[in-house]
Amino acid sequence: MSAVKTSVARVESVTPIVWKGTHLALLDQRVLPGELCYLDCRSAEDVAAAIHGMAVRGAPAIGIAAAYGLVLALRDNAAAMPAAVATLAASRPTAVNLRWALERMQRQWEQHADVGLLEAEAIRIHQEDLAQNLQMGAFGAALIAPGAQIVTHCNTGALATGGHGTALGVIRTAYAQGRVVRVYNTETRPWLQGARLTAWELQQEGIPAKLVADGAVAHLMSREKIDWVIVGADRIAANGDTANKIGTYALAVAARRHGVKFMVVAPSGTFDLHCPDGAHIPIEERAAAELTEFRGAAIAPAGFDAFNPVFDVTPAALIDAIVCERGVIEKPTRERVLPVLS
Ligand SMILES: CSC[C@H]1O[C@H](OP(=O)(O)O)[C@H](O)[C@@H]1O
């Protein structure tokens, strides 16, 4: 894997995932917004390292990158599918889009065993994601009455997907329709996807926004009229329980306390109907150093331990609507999820 750095450009001209035919160029999101650096991935191992290392992140983006990772593997070795799937599947455990994309690519290979058709399937997954996000943007924006103030968490925009975004895609569409007055986006410790990535996307689009500390949102809700909390998802169980970036559950509790509506936005590839409820969703825990240090500089005393789960589960009972490209599921339950997603 090699790195290619250029000057920082407007987000519209920046695509986080670029299939070059000979290799995959991934925008290194660890150094945004200060640097624009693409990592050239030439194997499934390179792509898996970029996913695990958070160079590429966001549930849909992870699935798209993994699909191209399989093309890189099979192009070099027609017998590489099992090992390449295992390497990519192990890169991060929570976002089910990764498994969904790998399984779709495996089905393609079982049917045709043709690298050209496998490449075309990866490109379709990428293009379909953008189309799904635009559809979800329309569905979600229609739920937002004009004059809305919105809280959003983590990064769910063009940087986390095939374009436009999921939750941030709804915000983009709603703003374009004149429905959004202001966005409050959380910092999203410890990787600061909100402070670094969502703030950059919102600024590039000229959407009025203010950054808030993760711990400040309940206070904000007690002082300001917030209409919606709108978030993405990494895995949605059959009953609507939703795994998303750590801190989402606390936002849902605060939202319910303050009469703020709670929307989850995710494509159908984020639903795991084999998973009956949130208790069965694997929650990724990452290194203590991601909390006790910042960019290599110590924050906590040397040797201090940390508990660093990077996702949590919001019970369906705290969710007012789940928006996917097939429609809106109001007050999600198993009985309401299955007819839409099966
Ligand atoms: C549309 S992105 C979905 C989801 O992915 C993010 O997690 P990470 O940045 O760790 O990959 C976050 O949970 C987003 O809501």
Ligand as a Chemical Component Dictionary entry (heavy atoms), coordinates in Angstrom:
data_LIG
# 
_chem_comp.id                   LIG 
_chem_comp.type                 NON-POLYMER 
_chem_comp.pdbx_formal_charge   0 
_chem_comp.three_letter_code    LIG 
# 
loop_
_chem_comp_atom.comp_id 
_chem_comp_atom.atom_id 
_chem_comp_atom.alt_atom_id 
_chem_comp_atom.type_symbol 
_chem_comp_atom.charge 
_chem_comp_atom.model_Cartn_x 
_chem_comp_atom.model_Cartn_y 
_chem_comp_atom.model_Cartn_z 
_chem_comp_atom.pdbx_ordinal 
LIG C1 C1 C 0 -23.206 5.709 7.162  1  
LIG S1 S1 S 0 -21.913 5.339 8.262  2  
LIG C2 C2 C 0 -22.639 4.339 9.430  3  
LIG C3 C3 C 0 -21.892 4.336 10.757 4  
LIG O1 O1 O 0 -20.469 4.013 10.653 5  
LIG C4 C4 C 0 -19.751 4.818 11.627 6  
LIG O2 O2 O 0 -18.829 4.072 12.388 7  
LIG P1 P1 P 0 -17.221 4.133 12.041 8  
LIG O3 O3 O 0 -16.880 5.575 11.780 9  
LIG O4 O4 O 0 -16.567 3.567 13.297 10 
LIG O5 O5 O 0 -17.053 3.231 10.841 11 
LIG C5 C5 C 0 -20.828 5.356 12.522 12 
LIG O6 O6 O 0 -21.281 4.378 13.456 13 
LIG C6 C6 C 0 -21.893 5.646 11.486 14 
LIG O7 O7 O 0 -23.129 5.972 12.036 15 
# 
loop_
_chem_comp_bond.comp_id 
_chem_comp_bond.atom_id_1 
_chem_comp_bond.atom_id_2 
_chem_comp_bond.value_order 
_chem_comp_bond.pdbx_ordinal 
LIG C1 S1 SING 1  
LIG S1 C2 SING 2  
LIG C2 C3 SING 3  
LIG C3 O1 SING 4  
LIG C3 C6 SING 5  
LIG O1 C4 SING 6  
LIG C4 O2 SING 7  
LIG C4 C5 SING 8  
LIG O2 P1 SING 9  
LIG P1 O3 DOUB 10 
LIG P1 O4 SING 11 
LIG P1 O5 SING 12 
LIG C5 O6 SING 13 
LIG C5 C6 SING 14 
LIG C6 O7 SING 15 
# 
